Amino acid sequence: MPEQKNKRQGRPKSEEKHNLILHSASCLFIENGFANTSMDNIAKASGVSKQTVYSHFDNKDALFKAAITKKCQSYQLDTNLLMQGTNANLPLNHYLKQVGTQFIRLIQDPEAVAVFRLVIGEAQSTPHVAKLFYDAGPGASIEAFSEVFFFYGKGALTKANSVQLAIDFCSLLQSDFHNKLLCGVQEAMLNEAIGAHVEIAVEKTLLLFNTYCTNKDE
């Protein structure tokens, strides 16, 4: 038989370029800020043409949001991934500890901290960037967690209560720790500290969850 040529294994080139563009854009946003990063800069850093960048992303706003979403997905924190996790039939307290730990790891990720600071720094000069960040980051997390609470409520929670629980859960996880982290007056937590911190947030959230379920008809 004639020898077959080896076929290249791995992801399609289009996916590789997509991820390369995202990675390059993320680095440039962090290094130069949103306003000072152009699609030309991103194309050059990615080693592709500007046309290729636009074939993957409609504009810089879409690219920025995609970069934020990609970072959340890397910690299994988006609606699809979180809802897939509910299929494991874990009790709610175990599941909240699992996703809460990932949430802490995300918000203290050096790149995530850098982007947070970037958004704060550009909030006045480029205000729409803050909304892009919120929608793709904190807002998306709240939406994803609300779906989880609604699922575990099994009909005992309204959508509104599920959203409020998600807001409360995220607030408890962030606590004053996140403010101190962003200000540079506290280091990232290590595993043991993360576990203890998440444990407290989950206990308080479960009390709220049970209260909402008990008072659903009031």
C-alpha positions in Angstrom: 0.0 0.0 0.0 1.3 3.5 -0.7 2.4 5.4 2.3 -0.3 7.8 3.5 0.7 11.4 4.2 0.5 12.4 7.8 -2.5 14.6 8.5 -2.0 17.4 10.9 -3.7 16.7 14.2 -5.3 19.2 16.5 -7.7 22.1 16.2 -8.7 23.6 12.8 -6.6 26.6 11.7 -9.5 28.9 12.1 -9.9 28.0 15.8 -6.2 28.3 16.4 -6.3 31.8 14.8 -9.4 32.7 16.8 -7.7 31.8 20.1 -4.4 33.4 19.0 -6.2 36.7 18.3 -8.0 36.5 21.6 -4.8 35.9 23.5 -2.9 38.7 21.7 -5.8 41.1 22.3 -6.0 40.3 26.0 -2.3 41.0 26.4 -2.6 44.3 24.6 -5.7 45.4 26.5 -3.9 44.8 29.7 -0.6 46.4 28.6 -1.9 49.4 26.7 -5.6 49.8 27.8 -8.7 49.5 25.7 -8.6 53.0 24.1 -4.9 52.6 23.1 -5.3 49.2 21.6 -6.4 49.1 17.9 -7.4 46.3 15.6 -4.2 47.0 13.7 -2.2 46.4 16.8 -4.0 43.2 17.5 -3.5 42.0 14.0 0.2 42.7 14.1 0.6 41.0 17.5 -1.3 38.0 16.3 0.7 37.7 13.1 -2.4 37.8 10.9 -4.0 40.3 8.6 -6.5 42.9 9.9 -9.0 41.3 7.6 -8.5 38.0 9.4 -9.2 39.7 12.7 -12.4 41.2 11.4 -13.4 37.8 10.0 -13.5 36.5 13.6 -14.7 39.6 15.4 -17.0 42.4 14.2 -15.2 45.1 16.1 -13.0 45.9 19.1 -15.9 45.9 21.5 -16.8 42.3 20.4 -13.2 41.2 20.8 -13.0 42.7 24.3 -16.2 41.0 25.4 -15.0 37.7 23.9 -11.7 38.0 25.8 -13.6 38.4 29.1 -15.9 35.5 28.3 -13.0 33.3 27.4 -11.4 34.0 30.8 -14.6 33.1 32.6 -14.9 29.9 30.6 -11.4 28.9 31.5 -12.6 28.7 35.1 -15.8 26.8 34.0 -17.9 29.9 34.9 -20.5 30.5 32.2 -24.1 29.5 32.0 -23.6 26.5 29.8 -20.7 25.1 31.8 -22.4 25.7 35.1 -25.6 24.1 34.0 -23.7 21.1 32.7 -22.3 20.7 36.2 -25.8 20.4 37.7 -26.1 17.0 35.9 -23.6 15.6 38.4 -26.5 15.5 40.9 -24.4 17.1 43.6 -26.2 18.5 46.6 -26.5 22.3 46.4 -24.0 23.0 49.2 -21.3 20.8 47.5 -22.0 22.5 44.1 -21.8 26.0 45.5 -18.5 25.2 47.2 -17.2 23.9 43.9 -18.2 26.9 41.8 -17.5 29.3 44.6 -13.9 28.1 44.7 -13.6 28.6 40.9 -15.1 32.1 41.3 -12.5 33.1 43.8 -9.7 31.7 41.6 -11.1 33.7 38.7 -11.4 37.1 40.5 -7.8 36.8 41.9 -6.3 35.6 38.6 -3.6 38.2 37.8 -5.1 38.9 34.3 -8.6 39.3 35.7 -7.3 41.7 38.4 -5.4 43.7 35.7 -8.5 44.0 33.5 -10.6 45.1 36.5 -8.1 47.8 37.2 -8.0 48.8 33.5 -11.8 49.2 33.4 -11.8 51.3 36.6 -9.0 53.4 35.1 -10.9 54.0 31.9 -14.4 54.3 33.3 -14.6 58.0 32.8 -12.7 58.4 29.5 -14.2 55.3 27.9 -17.4 54.6 29.9 -18.9 52.0 27.5 -15.9 49.7 28.3 -17.2 49.4 31.8 -20.5 48.1 30.5 -18.8 45.7 28.1 -16.8 44.3 31.0 -19.8 44.1 33.3 -22.0 42.4 30.8 -19.4 39.8 29.9 -18.0 39.3 33.4 -19.8 40.1 36.6 -23.2 40.4 34.9 -22.8 37.1 33.1 -21.7 35.4 36.3 -24.8 36.6 38.1 -27.0 35.3 35.2 -25.2 32.0 35.3 -25.5 31.5 39.0 -29.2 32.6 38.9 -29.9 29.7 36.5 -28.2 27.3 39.0 -30.3 28.5 41.9 -33.5 28.3 39.8 -32.6 24.7 38.9 -31.9 23.7 42.5 -35.1 25.5 43.7 -37.2 23.0 41.8 -40.1 25.4 41.4 -39.8 26.9 44.9 -37.9 30.0 43.6 -39.1 32.7 41.3 -36.7 34.0 38.7 -36.4 37.3 40.6 -35.4 35.5 43.8 -32.9 33.4 41.9 -31.2 36.5 40.5 -31.1 38.1 44.0 -29.6 34.9 45.4 -26.9 35.0 42.7 -26.2 38.7 43.5 -25.9 37.8 47.2 -23.7 34.8 46.5 -21.3 36.8 44.4 -21.2 39.6 46.9 -20.4 37.2 49.8 -17.6 35.6 47.7 -16.0 38.9 46.8 -16.6 40.5 50.2 -13.9 43.1 51.3 -11.3 40.7 50.0 -11.7 41.8 46.4 -11.6 45.5 47.3 -8.3 44.9 49.1 -6.9 42.8 46.3 -7.7 45.4 43.7 -6.1 48.1 45.9 -3.0 45.9 46.2 -3.2 45.7 50.0 -3.9 42.0 50.1 -2.3 39.1 48.4 -4.3 36.4 46.5 -5.6 33.6 48.8 -4.0 30.2 49.0 -6.0 27.0 48.8 -6.8 26.7 52.6 -7.9 30.3 52.8 -10.0 30.0 49.7 -11.7 26.9 51.2 -12.5 28.7 54.5 -13.7 31.8 52.7 -16.0 29.9 50.3 -17.4 27.8 53.2 -18.7 30.9 55.0 -20.2 32.4 51.8 -22.0 29.1 51.0 -23.4 28.8 54.6 -24.9 32.3 54.4 -26.2 31.7 50.9 -27.9 28.5 51.9 -29.7 30.3 54.7 -31.0 32.8 52.1 -31.9 30.1 49.7 -33.9 28.2 52.3 -35.6 31.5 53.4 -36.7 32.2 49.8 -38.0 28.7 49.3 -39.9 28.7 52.6 -41.5 32.1 51.9 -42.2 31.6 48.2 -46.0 32.1 48.6 -45.8 35.1 51.0 
